[in-house]
Amino acid sequence: MGHEKETKSCTLCRREESRGIYILDIFLCRDCEKELLQLEAEDPTYHQAVKTLSRSRASKLLM
């Protein structure tokens, strides 16, 4: 019997992944983590990611 890896839904892309990072209880897959690290603060994609992460964090605080 093999060990099954637990998967989580990435907060940004919604893909189910077994590897990634947690930032304040928010899961990011490795691909989104890499993309965020390469984005410039002026990039609209960066601002959208920040909004998504903020909404996700706020919804967890209300639970």
Gaussian input, Z-matrix of N, CA and C with variables (Angstrom, degrees):
# hf/3-21g

backbone

0 1
 N
 C     1     B1
 C     2     B2     1     A1
 N     3     B3     2     A2     1     D1
 C     4     B4     3     A3     2     D2
 C     5     B5     4     A4     3     D3
 N     6     B6     5     A5     4     D4
 C     7     B7     6     A6     5     D5
 C     8     B8     7     A7     6     D6
 N     9     B9     8     A8     7     D7
 C    10    B10     9     A9     8     D8
 C    11    B11    10    A10     9     D9
 N    12    B12    11    A11    10    D10
 C    13    B13    12    A12    11    D11
 C    14    B14    13    A13    12    D12
 N    15    B15    14    A14    13    D13
 C    16    B16    15    A15    14    D14
 C    17    B17    16    A16    15    D15
 N    18    B18    17    A17    16    D16
 C    19    B19    18    A18    17    D17
 C    20    B20    19    A19    18    D18
 N    21    B21    20    A20    19    D19
 C    22    B22    21    A21    20    D20
 C    23    B23    22    A22    21    D21
 N    24    B24    23    A23    22    D22
 C    25    B25    24    A24    23    D23
 C    26    B26    25    A25    24    D24
 N    27    B27    26    A26    25    D25
 C    28    B28    27    A27    26    D26
 C    29    B29    28    A28    27    D27
 N    30    B30    29    A29    28    D28
 C    31    B31    30    A30    29    D29
 C    32    B32    31    A31    30    D30
 N    33    B33    32    A32    31    D31
 C    34    B34    33    A33    32    D32
 C    35    B35    34    A34    33    D33
 N    36    B36    35    A35    34    D34
 C    37    B37    36    A36    35    D35
 C    38    B38    37    A37    36    D36
 N    39    B39    38    A38    37    D37
 C    40    B40    39    A39    38    D38
 C    41    B41    40    A40    39    D39
 N    42    B42    41    A41    40    D40
 C    43    B43    42    A42    41    D41
 C    44    B44    43    A43    42    D42
 N    45    B45    44    A44    43    D43
 C    46    B46    45    A45    44    D44
 C    47    B47    46    A46    45    D45
 N    48    B48    47    A47    46    D46
 C    49    B49    48    A48    47    D47
 C    50    B50    49    A49    48    D48
 N    51    B51    50    A50    49    D49
 C    52    B52    51    A51    50    D50
 C    53    B53    52    A52    51    D51
 N    54    B54    53    A53    52    D52
 C    55    B55    54    A54    53    D53
 C    56    B56    55    A55    54    D54
 N    57    B57    56    A56    55    D55
 C    58    B58    57    A57    56    D56
 C    59    B59    58    A58    57    D57
 N    60    B60    59    A59    58    D58
 C    61    B61    60    A60    59    D59
 C    62    B62    61    A61    60    D60
 N    63    B63    62    A62    61    D61
 C    64    B64    63    A63    62    D62
 C    65    B65    64    A64    63    D63
 N    66    B66    65    A65    64    D64
 C    67    B67    66    A66    65    D65
 C    68    B68    67    A67    66    D66
 N    69    B69    68    A68    67    D67
 C    70    B70    69    A69    68    D68
 C    71    B71    70    A70    69    D69
 N    72    B72    71    A71    70    D70
 C    73    B73    72    A72    71    D71
 C    74    B74    73    A73    72    D72
 N    75    B75    74    A74    73    D73
 C    76    B76    75    A75    74    D74
 C    77    B77    76    A76    75    D75
 N    78    B78    77    A77    76    D76
 C    79    B79    78    A78    77    D77
 C    80    B80    79    A79    78    D78
 N    81    B81    80    A80    79    D79
 C    82    B82    81    A81    80    D80
 C    83    B83    82    A82    81    D81
 N    84    B84    83    A83    82    D82
 C    85    B85    84    A84    83    D83
 C    86    B86    85    A85    84    D84
 N    87    B87    86    A86    85    D85
 C    88    B88    87    A87    86    D86
 C    89    B89    88    A88    87    D87
 N    90    B90    89    A89    88    D88
 C    91    B91    90    A90    89    D89
 C    92    B92    91    A91    90    D90
 N    93    B93    92    A92    91    D91
 C    94    B94    93    A93    92    D92
 C    95    B95    94    A94    93    D93
 N    96    B96    95    A95    94    D94
 C    97    B97    96    A96    95    D95
 C    98    B98    97    A97    96    D96
 N    99    B99    98    A98    97    D97
 C   100   B100    99    A99    98    D98
 C   101   B101   100   A100    99    D99
 N   102   B102   101   A101   100   D100
 C   103   B103   102   A102   101   D101
 C   104   B104   103   A103   102   D102
 N   105   B105   104   A104   103   D103
 C   106   B106   105   A105   104   D104
 C   107   B107   106   A106   105   D105
 N   108   B108   107   A107   106   D106
 C   109   B109   108   A108   107   D107
 C   110   B110   109   A109   108   D108
 N   111   B111   110   A110   109   D109
 C   112   B112   111   A111   110   D110
 C   113   B113   112   A112   111   D111
 N   114   B114   113   A113   112   D112
 C   115   B115   114   A114   113   D113
 C   116   B116   115   A115   114   D114
 N   117   B117   116   A116   115   D115
 C   118   B118   117   A117   116   D116
 C   119   B119   118   A118   117   D117
 N   120   B120   119   A119   118   D118
 C   121   B121   120   A120   119   D119
 C   122   B122   121   A121   120   D120
 N   123   B123   122   A122   121   D121
 C   124   B124   123   A123   122   D122
 C   125   B125   124   A124   123   D123
 N   126   B126   125   A125   124   D124
 C   127   B127   126   A126   125   D125
 C   128   B128   127   A127   126   D126
 N   129   B129   128   A128   127   D127
 C   130   B130   129   A129   128   D128
 C   131   B131   130   A130   129   D129
 N   132   B132   131   A131   130   D130
 C   133   B133   132   A132   131   D131
 C   134   B134   133   A133   132   D132
 N   135   B135   134   A134   133   D133
 C   136   B136   135   A135   134   D134
 C   137   B137   136   A136   135   D135
 N   138   B138   137   A137   136   D136
 C   139   B139   138   A138   137   D137
 C   140   B140   139   A139   138   D138
 N   141   B141   140   A140   139   D139
 C   142   B142   141   A141   140   D140
 C   143   B143   142   A142   141   D141
 N   144   B144   143   A143   142   D142
 C   145   B145   144   A144   143   D143
 C   146   B146   145   A145   144   D144
 N   147   B147   146   A146   145   D145
 C   148   B148   147   A147   146   D146
 C   149   B149   148   A148   147   D147
 N   150   B150   149   A149   148   D148
 C   151   B151   150   A150   149   D149
 C   152   B152   151   A151   150   D150
 N   153   B153   152   A152   151   D151
 C   154   B154   153   A153   152   D152
 C   155   B155   154   A154   153   D153
 N   156   B156   155   A155   154   D154
 C   157   B157   156   A156   155   D155
 C   158   B158   157   A157   156   D156
 N   159   B159   158   A158   157   D157
 C   160   B160   159   A159   158   D158
 C   161   B161   160   A160   159   D159
 N   162   B162   161   A161   160   D160
 C   163   B163   162   A162   161   D161
 C   164   B164   163   A163   162   D162
 N   165   B165   164   A164   163   D163
 C   166   B166   165   A165   164   D164
 C   167   B167   166   A166   165   D165
 N   168   B168   167   A167   166   D166
 C   169   B169   168   A168   167   D167
 C   170   B170   169   A169   168   D168
 N   171   B171   170   A170   169   D169
 C   172   B172   171   A171   170   D170
 C   173   B173   172   A172   171   D171
 N   174   B174   173   A173   172   D172
 C   175   B175   174   A174   173   D173
 C   176   B176   175   A175   174   D174
 N   177   B177   176   A176   175   D175
 C   178   B178   177   A177   176   D176
 C   179   B179   178   A178   177   D177
 N   180   B180   179   A179   178   D178
 C   181   B181   180   A180   179   D179
 C   182   B182   181   A181   180   D180
 N   183   B183   182   A182   181   D181
 C   184   B184   183   A183   182   D182
 C   185   B185   184   A184   183   D183
 N   186   B186   185   A185   184   D184
 C   187   B187   186   A186   185   D185
 C   188   B188   187   A187   186   D186

   B1=1.4486
   B2=1.5152
   B3=1.3196
   B4=1.4570
   B5=1.5132
   B6=1.2780
   B7=1.4585
   B8=1.5210
   B9=1.3337
   B10=1.4588
   B11=1.5213
   B12=1.3147
   B13=1.4592
   B14=1.5186
   B15=1.3155
   B16=1.4472
   B17=1.5256
   B18=1.3122
   B19=1.4579
   B20=1.5219
   B21=1.3103
   B22=1.4565
   B23=1.5185
   B24=1.3029
   B25=1.4591
   B26=1.5271
   B27=1.3239
   B28=1.4620
   B29=1.5309
   B30=1.3045
   B31=1.4640
   B32=1.5274
   B33=1.3257
   B34=1.4631
   B35=1.5245
   B36=1.3240
   B37=1.4702
   B38=1.5364
   B39=1.3309
   B40=1.4740
   B41=1.5338
   B42=1.3437
   B43=1.4769
   B44=1.5236
   B45=1.3112
   B46=1.4562
   B47=1.5223
   B48=1.3154
   B49=1.4634
   B50=1.5244
   B51=1.3153
   B52=1.4681
   B53=1.5232
   B54=1.3188
   B55=1.4596
   B56=1.5129
   B57=1.3222
   B58=1.4537
   B59=1.5121
   B60=1.3125
   B61=1.4563
   B62=1.5296
   B63=1.3118
   B64=1.4558
   B65=1.5139
   B66=1.3260
   B67=1.4581
   B68=1.5256
   B69=1.3280
   B70=1.4652
   B71=1.5310
   B72=1.2886
   B73=1.4758
   B74=1.5255
   B75=1.3199
   B76=1.4651
   B77=1.5218
   B78=1.3420
   B79=1.4548
   B80=1.5243
   B81=1.3432
   B82=1.4635
   B83=1.5241
   B84=1.3204
   B85=1.4604
   B86=1.5320
   B87=1.2927
   B88=1.4684
   B89=1.5278
   B90=1.3228
   B91=1.4714
   B92=1.5319
   B93=1.3316
   B94=1.4644
   B95=1.5213
   B96=1.3155
   B97=1.4655
   B98=1.5282
   B99=1.3282
   B100=1.4657
   B101=1.5253
   B102=1.3247
   B103=1.4636
   B104=1.5270
   B105=1.3296
   B106=1.4583
   B107=1.5205
   B108=1.3170
   B109=1.4588
   B110=1.5255
   B111=1.3248
   B112=1.4563
   B113=1.5268
   B114=1.3234
   B115=1.4577
   B116=1.5192
   B117=1.3178
   B118=1.4634
   B119=1.5295
   B120=1.3158
   B121=1.4679
   B122=1.5270
   B123=1.3215
   B124=1.4675
   B125=1.5283
   B126=1.2953
   B127=1.4663
   B128=1.5321
   B129=1.3376
   B130=1.4721
   B131=1.5405
   B132=1.3192
   B133=1.4671
   B134=1.5204
   B135=1.3182
   B136=1.4598
   B137=1.5285
   B138=1.3220
   B139=1.4630
   B140=1.5238
   B141=1.3281
   B142=1.4616
   B143=1.5264
   B144=1.3115
   B145=1.4652
   B146=1.5267
   B147=1.3136
   B148=1.4614
   B149=1.5332
   B150=1.3247
   B151=1.4648
   B152=1.5218
   B153=1.3235
   B154=1.4638
   B155=1.5251
   B156=1.3224
   B157=1.4620
   B158=1.5281
   B159=1.3167
   B160=1.4673
   B161=1.5225
   B162=1.3312
   B163=1.4727
   B164=1.5227
   B165=1.3214
   B166=1.4615
   B167=1.5200
   B168=1.3243
   B169=1.4655
   B170=1.5112
   B171=1.3289
   B172=1.4631
   B173=1.5229
   B174=1.3228
   B175=1.4598
   B176=1.5249
   B177=1.3268
   B178=1.4663
   B179=1.5210
   B180=1.3384
   B181=1.4510
   B182=1.5210
   B183=1.3426
   B184=1.4529
   B185=1.5211
   B186=1.3166
   B187=1.4733
   B188=1.5002
   A1=109.88
   A2=117.29
   A3=122.01
   A4=110.56
   A5=115.13
   A6=120.37
   A7=108.50
   A8=114.84
   A9=118.96
   A10=109.07
   A11=115.67
   A12=120.38
   A13=109.23
   A14=115.57
   A15=121.48
   A16=108.63
   A17=116.90
   A18=120.27
   A19=109.24
   A20=114.50
   A21=122.46
   A22=107.86
   A23=115.88
   A24=121.26
   A25=108.98
   A26=116.21
   A27=121.15
   A28=108.87
   A29=116.15
   A30=121.38
   A31=112.04
   A32=117.59
   A33=119.94
   A34=113.36
   A35=117.60
   A36=119.46
   A37=113.53
   A38=116.61
   A39=123.58
   A40=114.60
   A41=117.59
   A42=119.05
   A43=109.22
   A44=115.60
   A45=121.24
   A46=107.96
   A47=116.68
   A48=122.42
   A49=109.94
   A50=115.77
   A51=119.82
   A52=111.51
   A53=117.69
   A54=120.97
   A55=110.20
   A56=114.10
   A57=120.37
   A58=109.54
   A59=115.67
   A60=120.75
   A61=109.94
   A62=114.54
   A63=121.62
   A64=108.26
   A65=115.51
   A66=122.16
   A67=105.91
   A68=115.93
   A69=120.47
   A70=111.64
   A71=117.45
   A72=124.69
   A73=114.45
   A74=117.52
   A75=121.60
   A76=107.65
   A77=116.64
   A78=121.36
   A79=110.93
   A80=116.04
   A81=122.79
   A82=108.28
   A83=116.84
   A84=119.95
   A85=109.17
   A86=116.26
   A87=120.51
   A88=112.53
   A89=116.94
   A90=119.68
   A91=110.89
   A92=117.18
   A93=119.90
   A94=110.91
   A95=116.99
   A96=120.14
   A97=110.15
   A98=116.64
   A99=120.88
   A100=111.28
   A101=116.19
   A102=120.01
   A103=110.94
   A104=117.42
   A105=120.71
   A106=111.94
   A107=116.47
   A108=120.02
   A109=112.71
   A110=117.28
   A111=121.22
   A112=113.34
   A113=117.58
   A114=120.80
   A115=111.43
   A116=115.14
   A117=122.25
   A118=108.02
   A119=116.22
   A120=120.95
   A121=112.22
   A122=118.24
   A123=121.97
   A124=112.73
   A125=117.69
   A126=122.75
   A127=110.20
   A128=118.12
   A129=120.90
   A130=112.67
   A131=117.31
   A132=120.57
   A133=110.48
   A134=116.78
   A135=121.80
   A136=110.39
   A137=116.02
   A138=120.35
   A139=111.54
   A140=117.12
   A141=120.64
   A142=110.50
   A143=117.44
   A144=121.24
   A145=110.31
   A146=117.04
   A147=120.89
   A148=110.40
   A149=117.32
   A150=121.04
   A151=111.15
   A152=116.39
   A153=120.63
   A154=111.17
   A155=116.40
   A156=120.34
   A157=110.93
   A158=117.49
   A159=121.29
   A160=111.19
   A161=116.25
   A162=120.11
   A163=110.49
   A164=116.29
   A165=120.16
   A166=110.35
   A167=116.58
   A168=121.22
   A169=110.50
   A170=117.75
   A171=121.35
   A172=110.92
   A173=117.60
   A174=120.73
   A175=110.92
   A176=118.19
   A177=121.12
   A178=110.91
   A179=117.66
   A180=120.77
   A181=111.73
   A182=117.81
   A183=122.28
   A184=112.94
   A185=117.49
   A186=120.42
   A187=111.63
   D1=130.54
   D2=178.08
   D3=-89.50
   D4=158.24
   D5=176.35
   D6=-84.33
   D7=123.82
   D8=177.99
   D9=-85.81
   D10=135.57
   D11=178.36
   D12=-85.86
   D13=137.70
   D14=176.11
   D15=-71.49
   D16=138.06
   D17=176.74
   D18=-111.41
   D19=150.29
   D20=177.64
   D21=-129.91
   D22=155.01
   D23=177.37
   D24=-87.07
   D25=125.02
   D26=178.34
   D27=-66.69
   D28=134.21
   D29=-178.64
   D30=-63.13
   D31=-32.56
   D32=-176.58
   D33=-88.21
   D34=-51.17
   D35=-173.56
   D36=-100.59
   D37=-11.39
   D38=177.86
   D39=70.40
   D40=5.30
   D41=176.75
   D42=-72.80
   D43=147.37
   D44=174.50
   D45=-83.01
   D46=120.94
   D47=-176.76
   D48=-134.64
   D49=151.61
   D50=178.02
   D51=-98.43
   D52=-16.29
   D53=-178.61
   D54=-123.78
   D55=137.42
   D56=179.57
   D57=172.85
   D58=-162.60
   D59=-179.58
   D60=-127.96
   D61=159.82
   D62=173.35
   D63=-112.15
   D64=133.08
   D65=173.18
   D66=-124.68
   D67=110.66
   D68=-178.46
   D69=50.16
   D70=49.88
   D71=179.11
   D72=69.79
   D73=11.27
   D74=177.22
   D75=-105.61
   D76=127.09
   D77=-178.17
   D78=-91.06
   D79=131.98
   D80=174.05
   D81=-124.21
   D82=131.74
   D83=175.97
   D84=-70.02
   D85=165.42
   D86=-177.73
   D87=-62.40
   D88=-37.20
   D89=-179.87
   D90=-63.67
   D91=-44.35
   D92=179.47
   D93=-68.74
   D94=-37.10
   D95=176.38
   D96=-58.81
   D97=-48.24
   D98=-179.89
   D99=-61.93
   D100=-43.05
   D101=-179.77
   D102=-62.45
   D103=-44.63
   D104=179.78
   D105=-61.11
   D106=-39.15
   D107=-179.23
   D108=-66.90
   D109=-23.72
   D110=-178.39
   D111=-94.09
   D112=-12.80
   D113=-177.64
   D114=-76.44
   D115=146.46
   D116=172.82
   D117=-86.84
   D118=149.94
   D119=-178.35
   D120=-60.61
   D121=-24.78
   D122=179.97
   D123=-82.08
   D124=-11.63
   D125=-176.85
   D126=-69.47
   D127=129.84
   D128=178.16
   D129=-57.93
   D130=-31.38
   D131=178.01
   D132=-64.23
   D133=-37.55
   D134=177.23
   D135=-62.18
   D136=-46.43
   D137=-179.40
   D138=-63.70
   D139=-38.48
   D140=177.66
   D141=-65.36
   D142=-41.09
   D143=178.55
   D144=-62.96
   D145=-43.05
   D146=178.94
   D147=-61.19
   D148=-43.22
   D149=177.75
   D150=-61.16
   D151=-45.38
   D152=179.98
   D153=-61.96
   D154=-45.19
   D155=179.55
   D156=-65.33
   D157=-38.23
   D158=179.03
   D159=-64.74
   D160=-44.43
   D161=178.49
   D162=-63.09
   D163=-41.75
   D164=-179.54
   D165=-63.09
   D166=-45.24
   D167=179.78
   D168=-63.74
   D169=-42.76
   D170=-179.85
   D171=-63.09
   D172=-40.55
   D173=-179.90
   D174=-66.27
   D175=-33.93
   D176=177.34
   D177=-69.92
   D178=-33.15
   D179=179.41
   D180=-70.21
   D181=-28.66
   D182=-178.86
   D183=-80.18
   D184=-12.36
   D185=-178.16
   D186=-72.92

